[in-house]
């Protein structure tokens, strides 16, 4: 028998080999792409609906000042002879705090007292003269009735009485003036001893013992007494937030070094006149806080929070899980929820108190529901992909004809 031609066998063999290589390469591509590689990473960020507390706050920075304080100054000129207290001293109402040299004031009191006694003696003399003038007038009137005197003598007697009475009136006025001057000088003498008008703590002493005080130029301040049992927090709120504040709303603050301890109070007053600094409009807001332990001190810095709204023990989710939409012109809020089968479905919710981080859910979710809170950043998703998981592995389609791993050799 004659053998078949070699060319025909070669034509039948080559298509079969090519088909086998194609199937092998295609199988490798399919395994690399769908079967053997890791699944695409989940790029969602999830959160669990939990119960908790939420506050909507307006934050500001403030400082502490005593609510009640008084600056004590000198009301008379003179040398500051003695200061009986120092900063930090606890004083009671009526305690002697300082003394000003009283020598000149005492001398003026003595001089006025002597002048007053002289005027009072003169008054007695004038009253005696008036009594004599009245007797002379009475005698002249009796003589005139008996036609035993002249009209001129009677008129002179009447003039003497009127003059004596006028002198007495003038002298009484002078005595009243002297008595008023006397009271002023006695008060000035009293002012040389400075007493505490209230109970409290000496928080500053601005004068020095031996210093000369001159009240004719200004009223020099010697020291300040403050009641530290109640402190006032004075804070500045921006014009964008001041509209959220209302008198009586709760507020609290922390201080540096307080280790998170909160002091609570209620907003007492919002001052209507703003402070403008670099075109920034700020309003002063004040509230008081008890300070029985005296831990709070003047000029302390306070991080203040005004509670606009709050809710306790409610369902909360991250704000990032909320999506605002409009349906038929009406606003609605939705959340993407993970169902029991692992599917993500959209659900409408009712939102209560919110802040920049969390939101209260009034209806639409249950505790322990899982919601989509966001999407991972692209960079994070790329880093999570397995190394070498690119379509380059599909080089098997070439039946192994591509370059070897590591590049051409």
C-alpha positions, 0 to 999 in steps of 0.5 A, a space after each residue: 500500500 502506498 503511504 499518504 502524502 506527508 503534506 496532508 498529514 501535516 495539514 491535519 495535525 497543525 490545526 489540532 495542536 493550535 486548538 489544544 494550545 488555544 484551549 489550554 491558554 483560554 483555560 488558564 486565563 479563565 482560571 486566573 480571572 474568575 476561578 483561581 484569583 481572589 474576589 474583588 475587595 468590598 469597598 464599603 465602610 459599615 457601621 452598626 446601629 447602636 444606642 447612645 447619647 447625642 448632643 448638638 453643641 455650639 463650641 467656644 473658648 472663654 475665660 473665668 472671672 469672679 461673678 462678684 468682686 470689688 476694687 478698693 481704692 483710696 478716697 483721700 490722698 496720703 502715704 499708704 502706711 500699712 497693708 494688712 493683707 496679701 494676695 490669697 488672704 481670706 477676709 470677712 466683711 468689716 476687716 481692716 485691710 489698709 491704712 493711710 497716714 491720718 496725721 493731716 486729716 486728723 489735724 483738719 478735723 481738729 481745726 474744723 472742730 475748733 472753728 465750730 466751737 468759736 462760731 457757736 460761742 459767737 452765736 451765744 453772744 449774738 443771742 445775748 445782744 438780741 435779747 438786750 436789743 429786744 428789751 431796749 425796744 420794749 422800753 422805747 415802745 412803753 416810753 412812746 406810749 407815754 410820750 416820753 421818748 422820741 420817734 427816732 429813739 424808737 426807730 433806732 431800737 427797732 433797727 438794733 433788734 433787726 440787725 441782731 436777728 440778721 447777725 444770728 441768722 448769718 451766724 447759724 448759716 455759718 455754723 451749718 456750713 462749718 458742721 458740713 465741713 466737719 462731717 467731710 473732714 471726719 469722713 476723710 479721717 475715716 477713709 484713711 482706714 480701709 475696710 472690707 465691704 464684702 467677704 471674699 478673697 484678695 485676688 490682687 494688690 496693686 499698691 505698695 506700702 509706703 506709696 504716696 496716693 494722690 486722689 486729685 489726679 485719679 482714684 488709685 486702686 489698692 487691691 481687689 476682693 472677689 467672691 470665688 464661690 461663684 464664677 462667671 464664664 465669659 465666652 465669645 460666640 461667632 455671629 454664625 452661632 449666636 442665633 442658636 443660643 437662648 437664655 437659660 439653655 444648658 452649658 458646660 465647660 472643661 479647663 486645661 488640666 481638669 482631665 475631662 471634668 465638666 462644670 455645668 451651668 445655664 446661659 445667663 446673658 448674651 450681650 447685645 454689643 459685639 466685639 469686632 476683631 479683624 472683621 470677625 464679629 463676636 458676641 459675649 455670652 455669660 453663664 455662672 457656675 458654683 465653685 465651692 471647692 475653689 478649684 476654679 480660679 480667675 483667668 482660667 481658660 475654658 473650652 465651652 459647649 452650649 447644648 442646643 439639643 440632646 438625646 439620651 439612650 437613642 438609636 444613633 448612626 454616623 452622619 455619613 450614613 445619611 443621604 438627603 433626597 427629594 421625592 415629589 418635591 418633599 425632602 426625605 432621608 435614606 440609609 443603605 442597610 445590609 439585609 440578612 442575605 447580605 444585599 444592600 437595600 435603601 431605606 427611608 428614616 426619620 432623623 432627630 438630633 444631629 451633630 457633625 458626627 452622629 444622627 439620632 434615628 427616630 424611625 426606620 432602623 432597629 438596633 444592631 442593623 448594619 448600615 453603609 457609612 461610606 466608601 473606602 478611599 481609592 488608595 486603600 482599595 488599591 492597596 488591598 488588591 493582591 500583588 500581581 492580580 492584573 490581566 497580565 496573567 492572561 499571557 497564557 492565551 498565547 499558549 506560553 509564547 509570551 515573555 517569561 516571568 520577570 521579563 525577557 531574558 
